């Protein structure tokens, strides 16, 4: 079995490097603990040991099936407190995989040609507005021209 790369700093033990699955499980423990600090090397304590092992196995199954980048993305962007909740995490990872496939698929760039053009008559009704009252100078102008007053 190939040795996993220790690329992540431990969240509970300063200076400790760990691989992705251990980092994600430790992150889940912290979220489940509501952000309260865990003891240094908590995975060796009897209180956490067996649950930690079960969580590591579950997390590694997801990493093996979907790949490290997708699992890491889902874990960081969702509130995951346990990796043994298979159904919920599986759905999140499947959505991520489907999105990745959609983004990788080629887009249809064929030009759209309009086969018909139809000219229609303007059916809007023209509204006749009442003429405004004539001002004093306009009425005087009409009188001078010889027109009768209304």
C-alpha positions in Angstrom: 0.0 0.0 0.0 1.4 3.4 -1.0 2.1 5.9 1.8 -0.2 8.9 1.8 1.3 12.3 1.6 1.2 14.4 4.8 0.3 17.8 3.4 -2.1 19.2 5.9 -1.3 20.7 9.3 -3.2 19.1 12.2 -6.0 21.2 13.6 -5.5 20.0 17.2 -1.8 19.2 17.4 0.6 22.0 16.3 3.5 21.0 14.1 1.9 17.6 13.2 1.4 16.9 9.5 -1.3 14.6 8.2 -2.9 13.3 5.0 -6.2 14.4 3.6 -8.4 11.8 5.3 -7.0 12.5 8.7 -7.4 16.2 8.2 -11.1 15.8 7.1 -11.9 13.6 10.0 -10.3 16.0 12.4 -12.3 18.8 10.9 -15.5 16.8 11.3 -14.6 16.2 15.0 -14.1 19.9 15.5 -17.4 20.7 13.8 -19.2 18.1 15.9 -17.5 19.6 19.0 -18.9 23.0 18.0 -15.4 24.5 17.6 -14.2 23.7 21.1 -10.5 22.6 21.0 -9.7 18.9 21.1 -6.9 17.5 23.2 -3.5 17.1 21.5 -3.3 13.8 19.6 -6.9 13.1 20.6 -7.2 10.1 18.2 -5.0 8.1 20.6 -7.3 8.7 23.6 -9.7 5.9 24.4 -12.7 8.2 24.3 -12.1 9.0 20.6 -10.0 6.1 19.3 -12.7 3.8 18.0 -14.9 6.5 16.5 -11.9 8.0 14.8 -11.0 4.7 13.2 -14.5 4.2 11.9 -14.6 7.8 10.5 -11.2 7.4 8.8 -12.4 4.2 7.0 -15.5 6.0 5.8 -13.6 9.0 4.7 -11.1 7.0 2.8 -13.9 5.1 0.9 -15.2 8.4 -0.3 -11.8 9.6 -1.3 -11.1 6.3 -3.2 -14.5 6.6 -5.0 -14.7 10.3 -5.8 -11.2 11.6 -5.5 -9.5 13.8 -3.0 -10.3 17.2 -4.5 -14.1 16.6 -4.6 -14.2 15.2 -1.1 -12.2 18.1 0.2 -14.4 20.6 -1.6 -17.6 19.0 -0.2 -16.2 18.8 3.3 -15.1 22.4 3.4 -18.3 23.8 1.9 -20.8 21.8 3.9 -21.4 21.2 7.6 -20.2 17.6 7.9 -19.9 16.3 11.4 -19.6 12.6 10.6 -18.3 10.6 7.7 -20.5 7.6 8.5 -23.6 9.5 7.3 -23.2 7.8 3.9 -26.5 8.8 2.3 -26.1 12.6 2.8 -22.4 12.7 1.9 -23.0 10.4 -1.1 -25.7 12.8 -2.4 -23.4 15.8 -2.0 -20.5 14.1 -3.8 -22.8 12.9 -6.6 -24.0 16.4 -7.2 -20.4 17.6 -7.3 -19.5 14.9 -9.8 -22.5 15.7 -12.0 -21.6 19.4 -12.0 -18.1 18.5 -13.0 -19.4 16.4 -15.9 -21.7 19.2 -17.1 -18.9 21.7 -17.0 -16.6 19.4 -18.9 -19.2 18.7 -21.7 -18.9 20.7 -24.8 -21.5 23.4 -25.3 -23.7 23.6 -28.4 -22.5 26.6 -30.4 -24.4 26.1 -33.6 -25.9 29.4 -34.9 -29.6 29.8 -34.6 -31.3 30.8 -37.9 -34.7 32.4 -38.0 -36.7 30.5 -40.6 -39.6 33.0 -40.8 -40.2 36.6 -40.6 -43.7 38.0 -40.3 -44.6 41.6 -40.3 -47.7 42.5 -38.3 -49.8 45.6 -38.3 -49.5 48.0 -35.4 -52.6 47.2 -33.3 -52.1 49.8 -30.7 -54.9 52.3 -30.3 -54.0 55.9 -30.7 -55.4 57.9 -27.9 -56.7 61.3 -28.8 -56.0 63.7 -26.1 -58.2 66.7 -25.5 -56.7 69.8 -26.9 -55.6 72.2 -24.2 -57.3 75.5 -23.7 -56.0 78.3 -25.7 -54.1 81.0 -24.0 -54.9 84.7 -24.1 -52.4 85.5 -26.9 -53.5 82.7 -29.1 -57.1 83.9 -28.8 -56.0 87.5 -29.7 -54.2 86.1 -32.7 -57.4 84.4 -33.9 -59.4 87.6 -33.5 -56.9 89.6 -35.5 -57.0 87.1 -38.3 -60.8 87.6 -38.5 -61.9 84.5 -36.9 -64.9 84.5 -34.6 -64.6 83.8 -30.9 -66.0 80.5 -29.7 
